[in-house]
């Protein structure tokens, strides 16, 4: 579980999530030069995260992502707030 972290003013993605079975809860990605949260893994859960004013997507569920759960996250001011190219993404 990755919980309660902040990624701010980074030169790439705020959080780059690969692999499988990861959970990110209550993290913040603000003003990064890439995506706020870039997901390219299997069985990833994002809950209560915030993505604000990133140059890329707020939440980018990449084409290689499978079975991503996106639960009560918030995004605003990003180039695109939410982009889902994954397979089996569940939004609640």
Rosetta blueprint (number, residue, H / E / L):
1 X L
2 X E
3 X E
4 X L
5 X L
6 X E
7 X E
8 X E
9 X L
10 X L
11 X L
12 X L
13 X L
14 X L
15 X E
16 X E
17 X E
18 X E
19 X E
20 X E
21 X L
22 X L
23 X E
24 X E
25 X E
26 X L
27 X L
28 X E
29 X E
30 X E
31 X L
32 X L
33 X L
34 X L
35 X L
36 X L
37 X E
38 X E
39 X E
40 X E
41 X E
42 X E
43 X L
44 X L
45 X E
46 X E
47 X E
48 X L
49 X L
50 X E
51 X E
52 X E
53 X L
54 X L
55 X L
56 X L
57 X E
58 X E
59 X E
60 X E
61 X E
62 X L
63 X L
64 X L
65 X L
66 X E
67 X L
68 X L
69 X E
70 X E
71 X E
72 X L
73 X L
74 X E
75 X E
76 X E
77 X L
78 X L
79 X L
80 X E
81 X E
82 X E
83 X E
84 X E
85 X L
86 X L
87 X E
88 X L
89 X L
90 X E
91 X E
92 X L
